[in-house]
Amino acid sequence: MLEALLSTVGFVLRAVENVLTISPEIIVEVVGYLTAKILIPIISFGTIRVQKFTSSETGFNSFGFKREPRGTLLCSVTAAGWLGVLMWVLFFVAAYIRINSVTADATITAALAAAANLWA
C-alpha cells in the first residue's frame, strides 16, 4: 500500500517537473504561433496570412514569407511563432514601462510636494 502511494506521488512529481520545464521551442511554436495566427491578419488587414500548423508547404524566403498567387503573403509557422513571441515581448515591455512611469510620476510628485513643504 505504501509503495503504491509513493509510486503515485513520484509519478505526480515527475509530471509536475515536466510541466514546469517546458522547452522554449514549445512556447515559440504554440503560444507564439497562436498569437500570430490571430493578430497578424488583423494587423495587416488581411494582406498577410499565417500558414496552417499542419501544412507542409515549402518555398518560403529567408524571412519566412512567400507570395501567394492572389497577391497576399503567407507567413511560415516558424516565422509566425517568432513574430507572436515578439508581440508578447513588446506587450510586456510596454506594460512594464507604463507601470514604472506611473510609479515614477507619483515619486516625482511626492518629491516636489516635499520640496514645496520645505519652502513653505
Steps between C-alpha positions, in 0.01 A plus 500: 500500500776743597700409190199572276451837669868590463494389137197720432658797676820448302303488175316822587825676593665393172195626307515835680872524429438432130233769485722753677792436265319580178753559229520840331428335165156399622429853618607644165316241297172499694455835674678703235328323213152537647559867575628564149222294342247733660675838490703506175197493267331767712805728516574459127133543398510155337809565290699239694366158589661238723571151374292219652688314772465167319587634157807371322542789256852600399656784306516762776774763480760546774260723696230231499263657248367390163289686243174325414343510151223738612754755627495435874799393704514168683702491822663169595423326828847568641502868404147538638612344828783747539281795398241394757765482771628842391146637542488364857844645581394841370178477702685422823762769438225758440318385814822520703574851373142610569499360853838649584416835345194527726719414798764745386238773453367440850853509643581824320172655616569396860854641481374831362234519771767433766721769350210744497437426869864579579463848352162569659 
